[in-house]
Amino acid sequence: MSKEQGCVLKAWEVTMKKTQQAKKRANNIFGTVSVAPQTDDETSTTNENDDESSTGEMYHAEKVLPNGDYYTGQWYDSFPHGHGKYLWTDGCTYIGEWYNGKTMGKGKFGWPSGATYEGEFKSGYMDGTGTYTGPSGDTYRGQWVMNLKHGHGIKSFANGDVYDGEWRRGLQEAQGKYRWRDESYYIGEWKNGSICGKGTFVWSDGSRYDGFWDDGFPSGNGTFKWDDGSFYVGHWSKDPEEMNGTYHPPENERNLEWDPKDVFNNLSEYTICSGERVPVLPSQKKLSVWNSSKRVEKPRRISVDGRVSVGLDRAFEKMNMWGSESGEGAADIDSNTRRDLDAEIMRLEAEGFIQSLKPSPVPMRLPRAGKKQGETISKGHRNYDLMLNLQLGISRHAVGKQAPVVSLDLKHSAFDPKEKVWTRFPPEGTKYTPPHQSTEFKWKDYCPLVFRSLRKLFKVDPADYMLSLCGNDALRELSSPGKSGMFFYLTNDDRYMIKTMKKSETKVFLRMLAAYYNHVRAFENTLVIKFYGLHCVKLTGTIQKKVRFVIMGNLFCSEYSIHRRFDLKGSSLGRTTDKPESQINSNTILKDLDLNFIFRLQKAWFQEFTRQVDKDCEFLEQERIMDYSLLVGIHFREASVAGELIPSGARTPIGEFEDETAPRLSRADVDQLLSDPTRWASIRLGGNMPARAERTMRRSDSELQLVGEPTGEYYEVVMIFGIIDILQDYDISKKLEHAYKSIQYDPTSISAVDPRLYSRRFRDFIFKVFTEDD
């Protein structure tokens, strides 16, 4: 026997040994699996089954995979498909329904710790109705969306506490009841896993508090009642100076030695149990199955326990594997053994080779990564003094010298734009302003109380806000002004964007400010852009120039790299990028006719999305606003090291080792985010939303086709989106633009149209681009 032949036989012996070990583990978990001795006839039957798999028919398989994983069940086109059982080497198990290699339908997943989930799966995720039982005894029964509790559910904790109510993104949200083990309970509103809003807390001794809450404690108007009929009514706050109220004793009692702060001290003992962190989610479990459309050799992968997969690292040369029939050592190997070994190895590798012969569309690639946007405004820059003026005004007047907001209920006078209070900033400084190195200027805040309240509503910390805008790091000016001629600036941490404004835009904003405030307060998940401040700098001297600017949130400030950006209006005239393909990168803003995807959202997300888009558009229509856009950013979750996008369910290596230097987050990274309760709050409507993007193709005979034809090619993505450019009303200039362009073009294709028509067209288009994932 030759040396090469001996190596092959040793490799085969190792594989057979692991096969027996995997079957033994499977028998202990799944029950005994009887394996009868194979005859020549049975061998031919197996070969027939392999032939059937290549022709696309489903069959029953029992497979010990190269890394020691074990699968038994229905098999189709090189993947588990139908009902089957899978055992991973780390002890995780799944028994249930499969679809193209992903858990899909009803099933049961088990962890080595003893934790189990039994219920519905979708595309590898716990999704639908199901029950999770943790190793410590915690149990959740209810609705799931992409591994997160989402919808109605009941969580029973190991310590005896129980929560029965609504969940959003893995945390208690909206209405719910939490009962502690001493029979005290709270029933009312929740927000991001905390008691927040209006609700009632009832103690086991019969006393109760009815009123408003914030972060688990009374905040605002509320009433505390004792079981003897006495009660205390007032305004509640953690700050003793803001507490005030009146005690009403029962008929036979006049005085009470009681401090309302005792309620806060008592409530601090009633904590909300945190959820268990699942170390490995079902969607993170990779299958040791390969079927490459690009190469024959099997990819090495790292399994969940850190081991490199077992198997041959390269493809054997088929023709010379055993040497010639007359060569040395040929007689040492039984012809049947040689035929079986050859057939098995060739079958494994031919699965990928045959698939590679099938025609496929041109693969999509990750766009070229763009440089960090903007030019740093350093000394000598034409707008250096303006930047210093802005930072001085914000740090010393707009934020630094203002008292904190006590209540979000504002009087009508707070929205009065006629109040003109200018603060003078001379270079030498004054009693209220510091000395500085810029030229003298005057500073004005528009409706300061309103914007302080907005920042509180949007949970912006004043210190962080000033640090971002006024810290040691300079602002960055975008390379060129936008279409409106206004300039944009970014803070160094990318959290905030500053836009210079025309006087007409400022007037529109101030006119609609009260309606904007009420809208964002009423709808926490609004997609409308967040505004944090409106200011004006007046340069003194001969120029006497006024520069108005608004501070808003940067929609694309995210831990995910944004690979594609789209500005969508629902119109077609001029709605393509003017850059050649060679100049398009990840920073390029593409438009309606450049869009080549349909975005599919989970049912719960889609329902919330449609409701919110309707509410936001109704608000903008009432304010006579048009020409707004839905700005969309896409992060592709799966790509090869070479930069090619990997469609979900594609016949590409599963569990392939991923290059950590690639400009993306893998599906495992995203799943890890979803498994961490401390980061669930970052997933919201329009922010860090997992979704699927289906590729579309436009007909060649229809250049202005807004939405292309679906191709059935899906990509796992994370989406960020919001409604921007909401300060353009339908004024005389837009009416004239509409009249002029209507003569030359189809009136329905232009952007400048009546707000009511714009709102309807915008929604019609958006609801074609965003659909429910079925």
C-alpha positions in Angstrom: 0.0 0.0 0.0 1.4 3.4 -1.0 1.9 6.2 1.6 -0.9 8.3 0.0 -3.3 5.4 0.1 -2.5 4.8 3.8 -3.2 8.4 4.6 -6.6 8.2 2.9 -7.5 5.0 4.8 -6.4 6.5 8.1 -8.6 9.6 7.4 -11.5 7.3 6.6 -11.0 5.3 9.8 -11.0 8.6 11.8 -14.2 9.6 10.1 -15.9 6.2 10.8 -14.8 6.5 14.4 -16.4 9.9 14.7 -19.5 8.5 13.0 -20.0 5.9 15.7 -19.4 8.5 18.5 -21.9 10.9 17.0 -24.5 8.1 16.6 -23.9 7.2 20.3 -24.6 10.8 21.4 -27.6 11.0 19.1 -29.0 7.7 20.6 -28.7 9.2 24.1 -30.7 12.3 23.2 -33.0 11.3 20.4 -33.5 7.6 21.3 -32.0 4.5 19.7 -31.4 4.7 16.0 -31.1 1.2 14.5 -28.6 0.9 11.7 -28.8 -2.4 9.9 -25.8 -3.9 8.1 -25.6 -2.7 4.5 -25.6 -5.2 1.7 -24.7 -4.5 -1.9 -28.4 -4.0 -2.7 -28.8 -1.5 0.1 -25.7 0.3 -1.0 -27.2 0.7 -4.4 -30.4 2.0 -2.8 -28.4 4.6 -1.0 -26.8 5.6 -4.3 -30.3 5.9 -5.8 -31.2 8.2 -3.0 -28.2 10.3 -3.7 -29.2 10.4 -7.4 -32.7 11.5 -6.3 -31.3 14.3 -4.2 -29.5 15.7 -7.3 -32.8 15.7 -9.2 -34.5 17.8 -6.5 -36.5 15.1 -4.6 -36.8 15.0 -0.8 -35.6 11.8 1.0 -34.8 10.6 4.5 -31.2 10.9 5.5 -29.0 10.0 8.4 -25.8 12.0 8.3 -22.7 12.4 10.5 -21.2 15.7 9.4 -17.5 16.4 9.2 -17.2 18.2 12.5 -19.1 15.5 14.4 -22.6 17.1 14.3 -25.3 14.5 13.7 -28.6 14.9 11.7 -31.4 12.4 11.0 -34.5 13.3 9.1 -35.8 14.6 5.8 -33.2 16.0 3.3 -33.5 18.0 0.2 -30.9 19.6 -2.1 -28.0 19.2 0.4 -29.9 20.7 3.3 -32.3 19.6 6.1 -35.8 20.1 4.7 -38.9 18.8 6.4 -38.9 17.2 9.8 -35.6 16.3 11.3 -33.3 16.2 14.4 -30.0 17.9 14.7 -27.3 17.5 17.4 -24.4 19.9 17.6 -21.1 18.9 19.2 -21.6 21.4 22.0 -24.8 19.7 23.2 -27.4 21.9 21.6 -30.3 20.1 19.9 -33.2 20.9 17.6 -36.1 18.6 16.8 -38.7 19.9 14.5 -39.4 21.4 11.0 -36.8 22.6 8.6 -36.8 24.6 5.4 -33.7 24.9 3.2 -31.4 24.3 6.1 -33.1 26.7 8.5 -35.4 26.0 11.4 -38.8 26.9 10.1 -42.2 26.0 11.6 -42.8 24.2 14.9 -39.9 22.7 16.8 -38.0 22.4 20.1 -34.5 23.7 20.7 -32.5 22.6 23.7 -29.4 24.1 25.3 -26.7 22.1 27.3 -27.7 24.1 30.4 -31.1 22.5 30.3 -32.9 25.6 28.9 -35.5 24.8 26.2 -37.6 26.7 23.7 -40.7 25.0 22.2 -42.8 26.8 19.7 -42.6 28.4 16.3 -39.5 29.3 14.3 -38.9 31.4 11.2 -35.7 31.6 9.2 -33.7 30.3 12.1 -35.2 32.7 14.7 -37.6 32.0 17.6 -40.6 33.8 15.9 -44.3 33.3 16.6 -45.8 31.7 19.6 -43.5 29.8 21.9 -42.4 28.9 25.4 -38.9 29.5 26.8 -37.9 27.8 30.0 -34.5 28.9 31.4 -32.1 26.9 33.4 -33.0 28.7 36.6 -36.7 28.1 36.2 -37.8 31.4 34.5 -40.5 30.7 32.0 -42.0 32.9 29.2 -45.1 32.0 27.3 -46.1 34.3 24.5 -45.3 36.0 21.3 -41.8 36.3 19.7 -40.3 38.2 16.8 -36.7 37.4 15.7 -35.6 36.0 19.1 -37.2 38.8 21.1 -40.3 38.8 23.2 -42.7 41.0 21.2 -46.5 41.1 21.7 -48.4 39.6 24.6 -46.7 37.2 26.9 -46.5 36.0 30.5 -43.1 35.8 32.2 -42.8 33.8 35.4 -39.6 34.4 37.3 -37.8 31.8 39.4 -38.2 34.1 42.5 -42.0 34.0 42.3 -42.6 37.3 40.5 -44.9 37.3 37.4 -45.4 39.8 34.6 -48.5 39.5 32.3 -48.7 42.1 29.6 -47.3 43.5 26.4 -43.7 43.3 25.2 -41.7 45.2 22.6 -38.2 44.3 21.5 -37.7 42.0 24.5 -38.8 44.5 27.2 -42.1 45.3 28.9 -43.9 48.0 27.0 -47.4 49.6 26.9 -49.9 47.9 29.3 -48.9 45.2 31.8 -49.3 43.8 35.3 -46.3 42.9 37.5 -46.9 40.9 40.7 -44.2 40.5 43.3 -43.9 37.4 45.5 -45.4 39.3 48.5 -48.6 39.8 46.5 -48.0 43.5 45.9 -48.6 44.4 42.3 -48.4 47.2 39.7 -50.8 47.5 36.8 -50.5 50.2 34.1 -48.1 51.5 31.5 -44.5 50.4 30.8 -41.7 51.8 28.7 -38.5 50.0 27.8 -38.8 47.6 30.7 -39.6 50.2 33.4 -42.7 51.4 35.0 -43.5 54.6 33.1 -46.7 56.5 32.4 -50.1 56.1 34.2 -50.6 53.2 36.5 -51.5 51.9 40.0 -49.3 50.3 42.6 -51.1 48.2 45.3 -49.2 47.1 48.3 -50.0 43.9 50.1 -51.2 45.9 53.2 -53.9 47.6 51.1 -52.4 51.0 50.5 -52.1 52.2 46.9 -50.7 54.9 44.6 -52.7 56.0 41.6 -51.0 58.4 39.2 -48.1 59.0 36.9 -44.7 57.3 36.9 -41.2 57.7 35.5 -38.5 55.1 35.7 -40.2 53.1 38.4 -41.1 55.9 40.7 -44.1 58.4 41.1 -43.5 61.4 38.9 -46.2 64.1 38.3 -49.7 64.2 39.6 -50.8 61.3 41.8 -52.8 60.1 44.9 -51.6 57.9 47.7 -54.4 56.1 49.6 -54.5 54.2 52.9 -56.9 51.4 53.6 -58.5 53.6 56.3 -59.8 56.1 53.7 -57.2 58.8 54.2 -55.2 60.0 51.2 -52.5 62.4 49.9 -52.9 64.3 46.7 -50.1 66.2 45.0 -47.2 66.5 42.6 -44.6 63.8 43.1 -40.9 63.9 42.3 -37.6 62.4 43.4 -36.5 66.0 44.0 -37.8 67.0 47.5 -38.0 70.7 46.4 -40.5 69.8 43.7 -42.7 67.7 45.9 -45.9 69.4 47.0 -49.4 68.1 48.0 -52.2 68.0 50.6 -53.0 65.3 53.1 -56.7 64.4 53.7 -57.0 62.4 57.0 -60.0 60.2 57.9 -62.8 61.8 60.0 -61.4 60.7 63.4 -57.8 61.8 62.7 -56.3 65.3 62.2 -52.5 64.8 62.0 -50.2 62.3 60.4 -46.5 62.0 60.9 -45.7 60.8 57.4 -43.3 61.9 54.7 -44.1 61.2 51.0 -40.5 60.3 50.5 -41.2 57.1 52.4 -43.0 55.9 49.3 -39.8 56.3 47.3 -37.8 54.5 49.9 -40.3 51.6 50.0 -40.6 51.3 46.2 -36.8 51.0 45.9 -37.2 47.5 47.4 -39.5 46.5 44.6 -37.2 45.8 41.7 -38.1 44.4 38.3 -36.4 41.1 37.6 -34.1 41.3 34.6 -34.3 38.6 31.9 -31.7 35.9 31.5 -29.2 36.3 28.8 -29.1 33.5 26.3 -25.5 32.7 25.5 -26.2 31.1 22.1 -29.4 31.8 20.1 -30.9 29.2 17.7 -30.2 31.6 14.8 -26.5 31.6 15.7 -26.1 27.9 15.4 -24.3 27.0 12.1 -24.9 23.8 10.3 -21.9 21.8 9.3 -23.2 21.6 5.7 -21.5 23.0 2.7 -22.5 23.4 -1.0 -20.5 26.0 -2.7 -21.4 27.6 -6.0 -17.9 29.0 -6.5 -15.5 26.3 -5.6 -15.2 22.6 -5.0 -13.1 22.5 -1.9 -15.0 22.4 1.5 -14.5 25.5 3.6 -12.9 25.2 7.0 -15.1 26.7 9.8 -14.9 27.3 13.5 -17.7 25.7 15.5 -19.3 27.3 18.5 -16.9 25.6 20.9 -13.9 27.1 19.0 -12.7 23.9 17.2 -11.7 23.8 13.6 -14.0 21.5 11.7 -12.7 18.0 11.0 -12.3 16.9 7.4 -10.0 17.0 4.4 -8.7 20.6 3.7 -8.5 20.2 0.0 -10.1 18.2 -2.8 -8.4 15.0 -3.8 -7.4 14.5 -7.3 -10.0 12.1 -8.5 -8.1 10.4 -11.4 -4.9 9.7 -9.5 -6.3 9.2 -6.0 -5.4 5.4 -6.0 -2.8 5.3 -8.7 -3.3 3.2 -11.8 -4.8 -0.3 -11.7 -1.5 -1.9 -12.4 0.5 0.4 -10.1 2.2 -0.6 -6.9 -0.2 -1.3 -4.1 -3.3 -1.6 -6.2 -3.9 -5.2 -5.1 -3.7 -4.2 -1.5 -7.0 -2.5 -1.6 -10.3 -4.3 -2.1 -11.9 -3.0 -5.3 -15.3 -2.6 -3.6 -13.7 -0.5 -0.8 -11.9 1.6 -3.3 -15.1 2.2 -5.2 -17.0 3.1 -2.1 -14.4 5.6 -0.9 -14.1 7.2 -4.3 -17.9 7.4 -4.7 -18.4 9.0 -1.2 -15.7 11.6 -1.5 -16.7 12.5 -5.1 -20.3 12.7 -4.1 -19.6 15.1 -1.3 -17.6 17.4 -3.6 -19.8 17.0 -6.7 -22.8 18.4 -4.8 -21.2 21.8 -4.9 -19.7 21.3 -8.4 -23.0 20.4 -10.0 -24.7 23.4 -8.4 -22.0 25.6 -9.7 -22.9 24.6 -13.3 -26.4 26.1 -12.9 -26.7 29.7 -14.3 -27.1 32.4 -11.7 -27.6 36.2 -11.8 -24.7 38.5 -11.5 -23.9 38.7 -7.8 -24.2 42.0 -6.0 -21.2 43.4 -4.2 -20.7 45.6 -1.2 -20.3 49.2 -2.4 -16.9 50.8 -2.1 -16.4 52.2 1.4 -16.5 56.0 1.4 -14.2 58.2 3.4 -15.3 59.9 6.6 -17.6 62.7 5.5 -16.8 66.4 5.9 -13.9 68.7 6.1 -12.7 69.6 9.6 -13.1 73.3 10.4 -9.8 74.3 11.7 -8.2 77.7 12.2 -8.0 79.4 8.8 -11.2 77.8 7.5 -13.7 80.4 6.1 -16.3 79.3 8.7 -14.0 79.0 11.6 -15.3 82.1 13.4 -18.9 81.0 12.8 -18.2 77.6 14.4 -16.7 79.3 17.4 -19.7 81.6 17.7 -22.0 78.7 17.5 -20.2 76.7 20.2 -20.0 79.7 22.5 -23.7 80.5 22.1 -24.7 76.9 22.9 -22.3 76.3 25.8 -22.8 79.6 27.5 -26.4 80.5 26.7 -28.6 77.9 25.0 -27.8 75.0 27.3 -25.2 75.9 29.9 -27.2 78.8 31.5 -30.7 77.3 31.3 -32.6 75.7 34.2 -33.8 72.1 33.8 -37.2 71.4 32.5 -39.7 70.5 35.3 -42.8 69.6 33.2 -43.4 68.8 29.5 -46.7 70.6 29.6 -45.9 74.0 28.0 -47.9 77.2 27.9 -48.9 78.7 24.6 -46.5 81.6 25.3 -43.5 79.2 25.1 -44.1 78.9 21.4 -44.3 82.6 20.7 -41.6 83.3 18.0 -41.9 87.1 18.4 -39.8 87.2 21.6 -36.5 88.7 20.4 -33.8 88.5 23.1 -30.3 89.0 21.8 -27.2 88.3 23.9 -24.0 90.2 23.0 -20.7 88.3 22.9 -17.8 90.8 22.7 -14.3 89.4 22.4 -13.3 90.9 25.8 -16.3 89.2 27.5 -19.1 90.6 29.8 -20.6 89.7 33.1 -22.6 86.9 31.4 -20.3 85.9 28.5 -16.7 84.7 28.5 -13.8 86.3 26.5 -13.1 84.7 23.2 -10.9 84.9 20.2 -13.6 85.3 17.6 -15.2 88.5 16.3 -18.0 90.2 18.2 -21.4 88.7 17.5 -24.9 88.5 18.9 -26.7 85.3 19.8 -30.4 84.5 19.8 -32.3 81.4 20.9 -35.7 80.7 19.4 -38.3 79.3 21.8 -35.6 78.0 24.3 -38.1 76.4 26.7 -39.6 74.4 23.8 -36.3 73.0 22.7 -35.1 72.2 26.2 -38.4 70.2 26.6 -37.7 68.5 23.3 -34.3 67.5 24.3 -35.7 66.1 27.6 -38.4 64.3 25.6 -35.8 62.8 23.3 -33.7 61.8 26.4 -30.7 63.9 25.5 -28.4 64.5 28.4 -27.4 68.3 28.5 -23.8 67.5 29.3 -23.4 65.0 26.5 -25.2 67.4 24.2 -22.7 70.2 24.9 -19.8 67.9 24.7 -20.8 66.7 21.2 -21.3 70.2 19.9 -18.8 72.3 22.0 -16.1 69.9 23.0 -12.5 70.0 21.9 -13.2 68.3 18.7 -14.1 70.6 15.8 -17.2 70.3 13.6 -17.0 69.0 10.1 -18.4 70.8 7.1 -19.8 68.7 4.3 -17.9 69.1 1.0 -20.5 71.1 -0.7 -23.9 72.7 0.1 -27.1 70.9 -0.6 -29.5 71.6 -3.4 -31.0 74.4 -1.3 -27.7 76.2 -1.0 -27.6 75.7 2.7 -24.5 74.3 4.5 -24.4 71.2 6.7 -22.1 70.5 9.6 -21.5 67.3 11.5 -20.3 66.9 15.1 -17.1 64.8 15.4 -19.0 61.9 17.0 -21.6 62.0 14.2 -24.5 62.3 16.6 -25.8 65.7 15.5 -26.1 67.6 12.3 -26.3 71.4 12.0 -28.0 73.0 9.0 -28.0 76.6 8.1 -31.5 77.8 7.2 -33.2 80.3 5.0 -35.4 82.9 6.6 -38.5 81.3 4.9 -37.6 77.9 6.4 -37.2 79.4 9.9 -40.7 81.0 9.6 -42.2 77.7 8.5 -40.6 75.9 11.4 -41.7 78.4 14.0 -45.2 78.4 12.6 -45.5 74.6 13.0 -43.4 74.2 16.1 -46.3 73.7 18.5 -47.9 71.1 16.2 -44.4 69.4 15.9 -44.0 69.3 19.7 -47.4 67.8 20.2 -46.8 65.2 17.5 -43.5 63.9 18.7 -44.8 63.9 22.2 -47.9 61.9 21.3 -46.0 59.4 19.0 -42.8 58.1 20.6 -41.9 56.1 17.5 -42.5 58.9 15.0 -40.2 58.7 12.0 -40.0 62.5 11.7 -36.6 63.9 12.1 -35.7 65.0 15.7 -34.9 68.7 16.2 -32.9 69.9 19.2 -32.4 73.6 18.8 -33.0 76.7 16.6 -30.6 79.6 16.9 -29.3 82.6 15.1 -25.9 84.3 15.0 -25.7 87.9 14.0 -22.3 89.1 13.0 -21.6 92.7 13.9 -19.6 95.2 11.9 -20.1 96.3 8.3 -21.5 92.9 7.2 -24.4 92.6 9.7 -25.0 89.1 8.5 -27.5 86.8 10.1 -27.0 83.0 10.1 -29.9 80.9 11.2 -29.3 77.2 11.9 -31.1 74.2 13.3 -29.6 71.3 15.2 -31.0 67.9 14.5 -30.2 64.3 15.0 -28.0 62.5 12.5 -30.1 59.6 11.3 -27.1 57.5 10.3 -25.2 57.7 13.6 -25.1 53.9 14.2 -22.8 51.2 15.3 -23.5 49.6 11.9 -21.6 50.7 8.8 -24.2 52.0 6.2 -23.6 50.3 2.9 -26.4 51.8 0.8 -28.3 55.1 1.3 -31.5 56.1 -0.5 -33.5 59.3 -0.5 -37.1 58.3 -1.5 -39.9 60.7 -2.4 -42.2 58.7 -4.7 -41.6 60.9 -7.7 -39.7 60.0 -10.8 -38.6 63.3 -12.5 -34.9 63.8 -11.9 -34.9 61.0 -9.2 -31.6 59.3 -10.2 -28.1 60.0 -9.0 -26.0 62.1 -11.3 -22.8 60.2 -10.5 -21.2 57.6 -12.7 -20.9 54.1 -11.3 -17.2 54.5 -10.7 -17.8 57.4 -8.2 -20.6 55.7 -6.2 -19.6 54.6 -2.7 -21.2 53.9 0.6 -21.7 57.7 1.2 -23.6 58.3 -2.0 -27.2 59.2 -1.7 -29.2 57.3 -4.3 -32.7 58.1 -5.3 -36.1 56.6 -6.3 -35.1 55.3 -9.7 -31.8 53.9 -8.3 -33.6 51.7 -5.8 -33.3 48.0 -6.5 -34.9 46.5 -3.4 -38.2 45.8 -1.7 -37.9 45.8 2.1 -39.7 43.0 3.9 -40.5 43.6 7.6 -41.7 41.2 10.2 -45.5 41.4 10.7 -45.4 43.3 14.0 -42.9 45.8 12.7 -44.8 46.3 9.4 -48.0 47.0 11.2 -46.3 49.5 13.4 -44.5 51.0 10.4 -47.7 51.6 8.3 -49.5 53.1 11.3 -46.7 55.5 12.0 -46.2 56.6 8.4 -49.9 57.4 8.1 -49.8 59.5 11.3 -46.6 61.3 10.3 -47.9 62.0 6.8 -51.2 63.3 8.2 -49.3 65.7 10.5 -47.2 67.0 7.6 -50.3 67.3 5.3 -52.1 69.4 8.0 -49.1 71.7 8.2 -49.1 72.1 4.4 -45.6 70.5 4.1 -44.4 68.8 1.0 -41.2 67.7 -0.7 -40.1 65.6 2.3 -38.2 62.3 1.9 -37.8 58.9 3.6 -34.0 58.6 4.1 -33.1 54.9 4.2 -29.8 53.3 5.2 -29.0 49.6 4.7 -26.4 47.5 6.4 -25.9 44.1 4.7 -25.4 41.4 7.2 -23.8 38.7 5.1 -21.0 39.1 2.6 -18.0 37.1 1.5 -14.4 38.1 2.2 -14.2 39.2 -1.5 -17.1 41.6 -0.9 -19.9 39.7 -2.7 -23.3 39.9 -1.0 -24.6 36.5 0.1 -28.4 36.0 -0.4 -30.2 34.4 2.5 -30.7 30.7 1.8 -28.1 30.8 -1.0 -26.1 27.7 -1.9 -23.0 29.1 -0.4 -20.8 27.8 2.4 -22.7 27.8 5.8 -20.6 28.6 8.8 -17.6 29.7 6.6 -14.9 31.5 8.5 -15.5 35.2 8.3 -12.8 37.8 7.8 -12.9 40.1 10.9 -11.5 43.0 8.8 -14.5 43.0 6.4 -16.5 46.3 6.6 -19.6 44.8 8.0 -21.2 43.0 10.9 -22.0 39.3 10.4 -25.3 37.7 11.2 -23.6 36.3 14.3 -22.8 39.8 15.5 -26.3 41.0 14.9 -27.7 37.9 16.8 -25.3 38.7 19.6 -26.8 42.2 19.8 -30.3 40.7 19.9 -29.3 38.4 22.7 -28.0 41.2 24.9 -30.9 42.8 27.0 -28.8 46.0 27.6 -28.8 46.7 23.8 -32.4 45.9 23.0 -33.5 49.5 23.4 -31.3 50.4 20.4 -33.7 48.4 18.2 -36.8 50.5 17.4 -38.9 51.5 14.5 -36.6 53.0 12.0 -33.5 52.3 14.1 -31.3 49.2 13.8 -34.2 47.1 12.5 -33.5 43.6 11.2 -35.3 43.0 7.9 -35.0 41.2 4.5 -34.3 43.1 1.3 -35.5 41.4 -1.9 -33.6 42.3 -5.0 -35.7 43.8 -7.9 -35.1 44.3 -11.6 -36.7 47.0 -13.7 -38.1 46.2 -17.1 -35.8 47.4 -19.9 -38.8 48.9 -21.8 -39.8 51.1 -18.8 -37.1 53.6 -17.8 -39.4 55.4 -15.2 -40.7 52.3 -13.5 -40.5 53.3 -9.8 -40.6 49.8 -8.3 -38.9 46.9 -10.0 -40.0 43.3 -10.4 -39.1 41.0 -7.5 -36.5 38.4 -8.2 -36.9 36.2 -5.2 -33.3 36.9 -4.2 -33.2 38.0 -0.5 -30.6 39.6 1.7 -30.5 39.8 5.5 -30.1 43.5 6.4 -30.3 46.0 9.2 -32.3 49.1 8.3 -32.2 52.7 9.5 -34.8 55.2 8.2 -36.6 58.4 9.0 -38.5 61.3 7.4 -36.4 64.3 6.6 -36.7 67.7 4.9 -40.0 68.6 6.6 -39.6 72.5 6.5 -40.8 73.1 2.9 -44.3 74.4 2.7 -46.4 74.7 -0.5 -45.6 78.4 -1.0 -45.9 80.6 -4.1 -42.5 79.5 -5.4 -43.5 75.8 -5.2 -46.8 76.6 -6.9 -45.1 78.3 -9.7 -42.6 75.4 -10.0 -45.5 73.0 -10.3 -47.2 75.1 -12.9 -44.1 75.5 -15.0 -43.0 71.8 -14.8 -46.5 70.5 -15.5 -46.3 72.0 -19.0 -43.2 70.1 -19.8 -43.6 66.9 -17.9 -46.2 64.5 -16.5 -47.6 66.4 -13.4 -47.7 63.2 -11.4 -43.9 62.7 -11.9 -42.7 66.0 -10.4 -41.9 66.6 -6.7 -43.6 70.0 -6.3 -47.3 69.1 -5.9 -50.0 70.0 -3.4 -49.4 68.6 0.1 -52.4 66.4 0.0 -51.4 64.8 -3.3 -47.8 64.6 -2.1 -48.8 62.7 1.0 -51.0 60.3 -0.9 -48.3 59.6 -3.6 -45.6 59.3 -0.9 -47.5 56.7 1.1 -48.5 54.8 -2.0 -44.9 54.5 -3.0 -43.5 53.7 0.4 -46.1 51.0 1.0 -44.9 49.3 -2.2 -41.3 49.5 -1.3 -41.9 48.3 2.3 -44.1 45.1 2.6 -44.9 42.5 5.2 -42.5 39.5 5.2 -44.6 36.4 4.6 
